[in-house]
């Protein structure tokens, strides 16, 4: 029963660490933004440059993933179990601080795939710490899937795989997009609040004064004009429905007006060039950006650049690129959520996201030919989520499964040979050495 309990705790920890590491590796920029949020909450945001936080993001996802795989395959059982216990001992006070002070909205343990409140994260880590204590107490009770001889293959292949995933998702875009601005999402529908949705409730308390005496009142018992207003406090008493997209807006900098509804209501195609900060944008594909804008202008497709940059950065970008497209202001956090690339390109049709490109994969003149209505680019891509999951299974799970089966078969045949050898080498019974008198 103890071995069953230990291996159950081992599997729980392994699954959580593998999933947590993988979703971080799929979205390394999102993990970097979360690390920066933590640093800002600790007033340490200016100490580390962006390249350091990005490196920490990639390293964190790789360590979590490899620790989870090592625990799953029972590789270096004593060392792995102690390392995981050390990680949980570090995370416990951190998550307790998050739960008590709420400096960030969520911990980011599972990226955007699964958003937990800070208290949910704390109780989750209580469970994981308990499992880590059990595994570290009896590490040798964990049974192996792969023999010690072949464990190095699992470790190295897992490290190469997860680092390759992070590198590819940094170069292009996240393989899996868990944000509300994924391909196929309607921004207009994401901003809609259902008629029967439960709305948040607020309670306002008014501090009033009369004849030197202060007293608190609510809206229901608001006093007459003989009382003088001093102060008011508003507290949210009940959570309400929050739409998946609640902070998306487009303000034209040329006309100084909100054009969000006009852009989303357009029945045709619209190109959106996304850049949170133009001063930090990659400028290696400026020719392709200008080609896309020329294509859009020739075919009467609206083209806007959405940015949170200051006016000086916009002017510098115009001087450097010769940009003639209109610039619009959008919240920085929103732009970083829309696409993990600076700059990145979005193609919408009737308020629905059809395509997303990073600055490393922008369409060229050979792909942009003819009207989008008759072009493959104007259609939804064929890379579905089941297809991507199948790709992960073929590239990672299947090789390890084949290795496990081959290893178990080899160990079984080795055991059979050893047993046969010992059987044939057994000395003959003394009875067989007695000479028959006849």
C-alpha positions in Angstrom: 0.0 0.0 0.0 2.9 2.4 0.7 4.3 1.8 -2.8 0.9 2.5 -4.3 0.6 5.7 -2.3 4.2 6.8 -3.2 3.7 6.2 -6.9 0.3 7.9 -6.9 2.0 11.0 -5.4 4.8 10.6 -8.0 2.4 10.6 -10.9 0.4 13.6 -9.6 3.7 15.7 -9.3 5.0 14.5 -12.7 1.8 15.4 -14.6 1.6 18.8 -13.0 5.3 19.6 -13.6 5.2 18.4 -17.2 2.0 20.3 -18.1 3.2 23.5 -16.3 6.6 23.3 -18.1 5.1 22.6 -21.5 2.5 25.5 -21.5 5.3 27.9 -20.4 7.5 26.6 -23.2 4.7 27.1 -25.7 4.4 30.7 -24.7 7.9 31.9 -23.6 7.0 35.6 -24.1 3.9 35.2 -21.9 6.0 33.7 -19.2 8.5 36.5 -19.5 5.7 39.1 -19.1 4.5 37.2 -15.9 8.1 37.2 -14.5 8.3 41.0 -15.2 4.9 41.4 -13.3 6.4 39.6 -10.3 9.5 41.8 -10.4 7.4 44.9 -10.7 5.4 43.8 -7.7 8.6 43.4 -5.7 9.9 46.7 -7.0 12.8 45.0 -8.8 11.6 45.6 -12.4 14.6 47.8 -13.4 17.2 45.3 -12.2 17.0 42.8 -15.0 17.0 43.5 -18.7 14.5 41.9 -21.1 17.0 39.4 -22.3 17.5 38.1 -18.8 13.8 37.7 -18.0 13.4 36.0 -21.4 16.2 33.6 -20.6 14.7 32.9 -17.2 11.4 32.2 -18.9 12.9 29.5 -21.2 15.1 28.0 -18.4 12.1 27.8 -16.0 9.9 26.0 -18.5 12.8 23.6 -19.3 13.6 22.8 -15.7 9.9 22.2 -14.8 9.4 19.9 -17.8 12.5 17.9 -17.3 11.9 17.4 -13.6 8.4 16.2 -14.4 9.7 13.7 -17.0 12.5 12.5 -14.7 10.0 11.9 -11.9 7.6 10.2 -14.4 10.3 7.8 -15.5 11.9 7.5 -12.0 15.3 8.8 -13.3 17.8 9.5 -10.5 15.1 8.9 -8.0 16.8 10.4 -4.9 18.1 13.5 -6.6 14.9 14.2 -8.6 12.6 13.9 -5.6 14.8 16.2 -3.5 14.9 18.8 -6.2 11.2 18.8 -6.6 10.8 19.1 -2.8 13.2 22.1 -2.9 11.1 23.7 -5.6 7.9 23.3 -3.7 9.5 24.7 -0.5 10.5 27.8 -2.4 7.1 28.1 -4.1 5.1 27.8 -0.9 6.0 31.1 0.8 5.8 32.9 -2.6 2.3 31.7 -3.2 1.3 32.5 0.3 2.5 36.1 -0.3 0.5 36.2 -3.5 -2.6 35.0 -1.7 -2.3 37.5 1.1 -1.3 40.6 -0.8 -2.6 39.9 -4.3 0.1 41.8 -6.2 -0.7 40.0 -9.5 -4.0 38.7 -10.6 -2.9 35.1 -11.1 0.3 33.1 -10.6 0.8 32.1 -14.2 1.6 28.5 -13.2 -0.1 27.1 -16.3 0.2 30.2 -18.5 -3.1 31.2 -20.1 -4.2 27.5 -20.4 -5.5 27.4 -16.9 -6.0 30.5 -14.8 -6.1 30.0 -11.1 -6.8 32.6 -8.4 -4.0 33.2 -5.9 -5.8 31.3 -3.2 -6.5 28.3 -5.5 -2.8 28.3 -6.3 -1.9 28.2 -2.6 -4.1 25.2 -1.9 -2.8 23.5 -5.0 0.7 23.9 -3.8 -0.2 22.6 -0.3 -1.3 19.4 -2.1 1.9 19.3 -4.3 4.1 19.9 -1.3 2.5 17.0 0.6 3.1 14.7 -2.4 6.7 16.0 -2.7 7.3 15.1 1.0 6.0 11.6 0.5 8.1 11.0 -2.7 11.3 12.4 -1.1 10.7 10.2 2.0 10.5 6.9 0.0 12.1 7.6 -3.4 13.2 4.0 -4.0 9.5 2.9 -3.9 9.0 4.5 -7.3 9.2 1.8 -10.0 11.1 2.5 -13.2 9.7 2.6 -16.7 13.2 2.6 -18.2 16.3 0.9 -17.0 19.3 2.9 -15.6 21.3 2.1 -18.7 18.9 4.0 -21.0 17.8 6.8 -18.7 20.2 9.3 -20.3 18.3 9.0 -23.6 15.0 10.1 -21.9 16.7 13.0 -20.1 18.6 14.4 -23.1 15.7 13.9 -25.5 13.3 15.7 -23.2 15.7 18.7 -22.8 16.3 19.0 -26.5 12.5 18.7 -27.2 11.4 21.4 -24.7 14.2 23.8 -25.7 13.3 23.2 -29.3 9.6 24.0 -28.6 10.6 27.3 -26.8 12.9 28.3 -29.7 10.3 27.6 -32.4 7.6 29.5 -30.5 9.9 32.5 -30.0 10.8 32.5 -33.7 7.2 32.1 -34.9 4.2 32.1 -32.7 2.9 29.8 -29.8 1.9 26.4 -31.2 -1.2 26.5 -28.9 -2.9 29.8 -28.4 -4.9 29.8 -25.1 -5.7 33.6 -25.2 -9.1 35.1 -26.3 -7.5 36.5 -29.5 -6.7 33.1 -31.0 -7.4 32.4 -34.7 -11.1 31.8 -35.3 -12.1 34.0 -32.4 -14.6 36.8 -32.9 -13.5 39.9 -31.1 -17.0 41.4 -31.1 -18.5 38.3 -29.6 -15.7 38.1 -27.0 -16.6 41.6 -25.9 -20.4 40.9 -25.6 -22.0 40.5 -22.2 -25.0 38.0 -22.3 -28.4 39.5 -21.3 -28.8 37.0 -18.4 -25.2 37.4 -17.1 -24.8 38.1 -13.4 -23.5 41.7 -13.1 -21.1 42.8 -10.4 -22.6 44.6 -7.4 -21.1 47.5 -5.6 -22.0 49.2 -2.3 -21.3 52.9 -1.8 -21.0 54.4 1.7 -21.3 58.1 2.1 -19.7 60.0 5.0 -21.8 63.0 5.9 -21.5 65.7 8.5 -24.0 67.9 10.4 -23.3 70.1 13.5 -19.8 68.6 13.8 -21.1 65.1 13.9 -20.0 62.6 11.1 -22.2 59.6 10.2 -22.1 57.0 7.4 -25.1 56.4 5.1 -25.9 54.2 2.1 -27.9 54.9 -1.0 -31.0 53.5 0.7 -30.9 55.9 3.6 -29.2 58.9 2.1 -29.9 61.9 4.3 -31.6 65.3 3.5 -29.8 68.5 2.5 -29.1 69.5 6.1 -26.1 67.1 5.9 -22.9 68.0 4.3 -21.0 65.5 2.1 -17.5 64.7 3.3 -16.3 61.5 1.6 -17.5 58.3 -0.1 -16.3 54.7 -0.4 -17.3 52.1 -3.0 -16.7 48.4 -2.4 -17.5 45.5 -4.7 -19.7 43.1 -2.8 -20.3 40.5 -5.5 -18.3 39.3 -8.5 -20.0 39.4 -11.9 -19.5 38.2 -15.4 -16.4 39.5 -17.1 -16.3 39.0 -20.9 -13.1 37.3 -22.3 -12.2 40.5 -24.2 -12.9 43.5 -22.0 -10.0 45.9 -22.8 -9.8 46.1 -26.6 -10.1 49.6 -28.1 -8.7 51.4 -31.1 -8.3 55.2 -31.0 -7.2 56.9 -34.2 -4.3 59.2 -33.5 -4.9 61.2 -36.7 -8.6 61.9 -36.0 -8.4 61.5 -32.2 -11.6 59.3 -32.0 -12.5 55.8 -31.0 -12.9 53.7 -34.2 -13.2 50.3 -32.4 -16.8 49.6 -33.5 -16.1 50.8 -37.1 -13.1 48.4 -37.4 -14.9 45.4 -35.9 -18.1 46.0 -37.9 -16.3 46.0 -41.2 -17.7 43.1 -43.3 -14.5 42.8 -45.3 -10.9 42.1 -44.5 -8.8 44.3 -42.3 -5.0 44.2 -41.6 -3.8 45.1 -38.2 -0.1 45.7 -37.6 0.6 45.2 -33.9 3.5 46.7 -32.0 3.3 47.5 -28.3 6.5 49.7 -28.6 7.8 50.7 -32.0 11.2 51.6 -30.5 11.7 47.9 -29.5 10.2 46.4 -32.6 12.2 44.1 -34.9 13.0 46.1 -38.1 14.4 43.2 -40.1 11.2 42.7 -42.2 10.3 46.3 -43.0 10.2 45.6 -46.7 7.6 42.9 -46.2 5.5 45.1 -44.0 5.4 47.8 -46.6 4.6 45.2 -49.3 1.6 44.1 -47.3 0.4 47.7 -46.9 0.8 48.3 -50.6 -1.2 45.1 -51.3 -3.9 46.2 -48.9 -4.1 49.7 -50.4 -4.3 48.3 -54.0 -7.2 46.0 -53.0 -9.0 48.6 -50.7 -8.4 46.6 -47.5 -8.1 48.8 -44.4 -4.7 48.7 -42.8 -3.9 50.1 -39.3 -0.9 50.1 -37.0 -1.9 49.5 -33.4 0.6 50.7 -30.8 1.1 52.0 -27.3 4.2 54.0 -28.4 4.8 57.7 -27.7 4.5 60.2 -30.5 8.3 60.5 -30.8 8.6 56.7 -31.4 5.9 56.9 -34.0 7.6 59.7 -35.8 10.9 57.9 -35.7 9.3 54.8 -37.1 7.8 56.8 -39.9 11.1 58.4 -40.8 12.9 55.0 -40.7 10.3 53.0 -42.7 8.5 55.5 -44.8 5.3 54.2 -43.3 2.1 55.8 -44.8 -0.5 53.7 -42.9 -2.5 55.2 -40.1 -1.5 54.8 -36.5 -3.9 54.0 -33.6 -3.5 53.9 -29.9 -4.3 50.6 -28.0 -3.4 49.5 -24.5 0.0 47.9 -24.2 -1.1 44.9 -22.3 -3.8 44.2 -24.8 -1.4 44.3 -27.7 1.0 41.9 -25.9 -2.0 39.6 -25.4 -3.2 39.8 -29.0 0.0 38.5 -30.5 3.3 37.4 -29.1 5.5 39.3 -31.6 6.7 42.8 -32.0 5.7 43.6 -34.6 3.1 41.1 -35.5 0.4 41.1 -38.2 -3.3 40.2 -37.8 -5.9 39.6 -40.6 -9.5 40.0 -39.6 -12.7 39.3 -41.5 -16.0 40.7 -40.1 -14.4 41.1 -36.7 -13.1 37.5 -36.6 -9.3 36.7 -36.6 -8.4 34.7 -39.7 -4.6 34.8 -39.7 -1.7 35.8 -37.4 1.9 36.2 -38.4 5.0 37.0 -36.5 7.6 39.4 -38.0 9.6 36.3 -39.0 6.8 34.7 -41.0 5.1 37.7 -42.8 3.4 36.8 -46.2 5.4 37.9 -49.3 4.3 39.0 -52.7 4.0 35.4 -53.9 1.4 34.6 -51.3 -0.4 37.9 -51.6 -1.7 37.7 -55.1 -5.3 38.4 -56.2 -8.2 39.1 -53.8 -8.2 37.6 -50.4 -11.7 36.2 -51.1 -10.0 33.8 -53.6 -6.7 33.4 -51.7 -5.8 30.6 -49.3 -4.5 33.3 -46.9 -8.0 34.7 -46.6 -9.3 31.4 -45.3 -9.0 29.8 -41.9 -5.8 27.7 -41.7 -5.9 23.9 -41.6 -3.6 23.4 -38.6 -6.3 22.4 -36.1 -5.7 21.7 -32.4 -6.2 17.9 -32.8 -3.5 18.0 -35.5 -1.1 19.9 -33.3 -1.7 17.4 -30.5 -1.0 14.6 -32.9 2.2 16.2 -33.9 3.3 16.4 -30.2 2.4 12.8 -29.8 4.4 11.7 -32.8 7.5 13.8 -32.0 7.7 13.3 -28.3 5.4 10.7 -26.7 5.7 8.0 -29.4 9.6 7.9 -29.4 9.6 7.6 -25.6 6.9 5.0 -25.7 8.9 2.9 -28.2 12.0 3.4 -26.1 10.1 2.2 -23.0 8.8 -0.9 -24.8 12.2 -1.8 -26.3 13.9 -1.3 -22.9 11.3 -3.5 -21.1 11.6 -6.2 -23.7 15.4 -6.1 -23.5 15.3 -6.3 -19.7 12.9 -9.2 -19.8 15.0 -11.2 -22.3 18.1 -10.4 -20.2 16.3 -11.7 -17.1 15.2 -14.9 -19.0 18.8 -15.5 -20.1 20.1 -15.0 -16.6 17.5 -17.4 -15.2 18.3 -20.0 -17.8 22.0 -19.7 -17.1 21.6 -20.2 -13.4 19.3 -23.2 -14.0 21.8 -24.9 -16.2 24.7 -24.2 -13.8 23.0 -25.8 -10.8 24.9 -28.8 -9.4 23.4 -32.2 -9.7 21.6 -33.7 -6.8 23.7 -36.2 -4.7 21.1 -38.8 -5.3 22.0 -38.8 -9.0 25.6 -39.6 -8.1 24.8 -42.9 -6.4 25.9 -46.0 -8.4 23.2 -48.4 -9.1 24.3 -51.7 -7.6 22.6 -53.6 -10.4 
